[in-house]
Amino acid sequence: MHYRNNKNQEPLSVLGFGCMRFARKGNGIDMDETQKQILLAIERGVNYFDTAYIYPGSEAALGEILSRTGMRDKVNIATKLPQYLIRNRAGIDKYFLEELGRLKTDHVDYYLMHMLTDLEAWNKLVKLGIEDWIREKKESGAIRNIGFSFHGNTEMFIRILHAYDWDFCQVQYNYMDEYSQAGREGVGEAARLGIPVIIMEPLRGGKLVSLLPAKAKELIAADPKGRSAAELAFSWLWNQPQVTTVLSGMNTLEMVEENCRIADKAVPGMLAPEDEELVDKVRALINEKLLVGCTGCGYCMPCPHGVDIPGAFRCYNEMSMESKSVGRNEYFQVVSLRKKPAFPSQCVGCGRCEKHCPQHISIIEELKKADRALRPFPYRVASMVARRFALKS
């Protein structure tokens, strides 16, 4: 296993164990099977385990397994404050203490503000005294490192990066999200600031393996180096020195073995020019299924009326590449819950965006199509209800 340093020069394994998708048995987590997987991962050198308050049963399962096997002090636990549920300072303590109880520990090694989508979400916490709270918890040792996980666009990610002295951050990043979400620019800015980057969704929830076009699968199968689709995607990430740890939602012993084997070769610069060319070809084949030829470059931004144009087109494309529900749910998560609305319906047709689009996309018309597809009536109603609840301050 290879390791890369965090902000305090402590080694983190390049492969992290994502604990959202533990093996299931009946209506719950298969504790025996999950314990075997966790112990194998630790044996192979994995020292970063990522969970969250809202992952059903995950914190309690991880805490129980690490406690009964005596492995708590051998690993770093990362979990998250459900900031979208916080209404006052007392709520911060309530959730944190509950998490410590579930995890059977007196401290969290890596604690994240969960799912920040814009700066307003962080500013809301600041008004509730989160900065003093973090300072107290770090001084007492209850929290070792503080960070945030992010879903949103590059501009907003960079603004949040500069809003606080973060110890680390966590972003969705893979070869299909190179210019969306935080993107390559955001990952690079975090590295420039000395902030370690933890990667989630390196395979887009397995879609870069299970939902590849047939031609893309054929290309990968013909790779003379014999790499799998997963190995190619992981290698693309580890090739970048700005990436610290890549999370994988492992839930079989075979998956743990395979991912650890790949991680044993994970070094910056591991991809040769022909390897990068293979990734480019696979990406191009995936892009053939796109509804809109948007690359997420952001030249159309900022929209003077607040529309998140790249975000809308990315989720619209996911409806074709993956499924309607995936695209709509992604849009609901990363755009609908922002404090400042960013919907396509806000477009007034000024045309400023189209003048700057390198792909010469008819943005105004495509936004109308995207809005109709992404927000049918039930989603509009659900969005309104969720916004009133999540953004209540």
Helices and strands as residue ranges (DSSP letters): E 3-5, E 11-13, E 15-18, G 19-21, E 24-25, E 28-29, H 31-43, E 48-50, H 58-69, G 72-74, E 76-81, G 83-85, H 89-103, E 108-116, H 119-127, H 130-140, E 143-150, H 154-161, E 168-172, H 183-192, E 197-200, H 207-210, H 214-221, H 229-238, E 245-248, H 253-263, H 273-287, H 309-321, H 324-331, I 332-336, G 344-346, H 352-356, H 363-374, H 377-390
